[in-house]
């Protein structure tokens, strides 16, 4: 008759530690894959989106969503710009979609002549070039910063509408500083 020899206590502890280490490594590998292949990390420069996204914060961009669906009104996007003479990544909110007309009168945004219910900014701001109707082209988007008085955006001719090919992706998560981690809406 055989007898039962349970695993020594030391081996059970080693197995538990190895399992934890394996789980941690798998999670880190998955996070790395998501960040480096499906997303991108960007440092925010400037106060154009202050209120939601602050200067110096780091955000993650979802680069896959717009391969599967269209850009939507009020999405916060990151796009490439060369306004400053060098390529930079800019964060703004989508207001006007392809084929629409946008006009701003007395700090009220109109899309195709109808008032847009804008909950992202309260107060007055300059209309700029958008004091007259602006037609948004087939592959273009009209964007505004949430901090309208400090934003270089589609209201100004030197920025204009943003071409779809320049959009990197959707800003979706603030990741730094650590105590300010949250989803971007």
Number of C-alpha atoms within 10 A of each C-alpha: 3 4 5 6 6 6 8 8 8 8 10 11 11 11 11 11 12 12 12 12 12 12 12 12 12 12 12 12 12 12 12 13 12 14 16 11 12 15 21 17 16 19 18 20 17 16 19 24 24 15 11 15 22 16 13 14 18 20 25 24 23 22 18 14 14 15 9 7 8 9 20 16 14 18 18 24 22 25 19 17 16 11 11 7 7 8 10 13 17 23 28 25 24 20 23 28 24 17 14 19 20 25 24 22 16 10 16 16 21 19 18 16 12 11 14 14 9 11 8 15 13 12 8 11 16 15 19 15 16 22 16 14 17 21 21 20 17 12 13 21 27 28 26 22 24 23 20 23 13 14 18 20 23 25 25 15 12 11 15 19 23 21 17 16 10 13 21 20 25 26 26 18 18 25 18 15 11 10 8 11 14 14 13 15 12
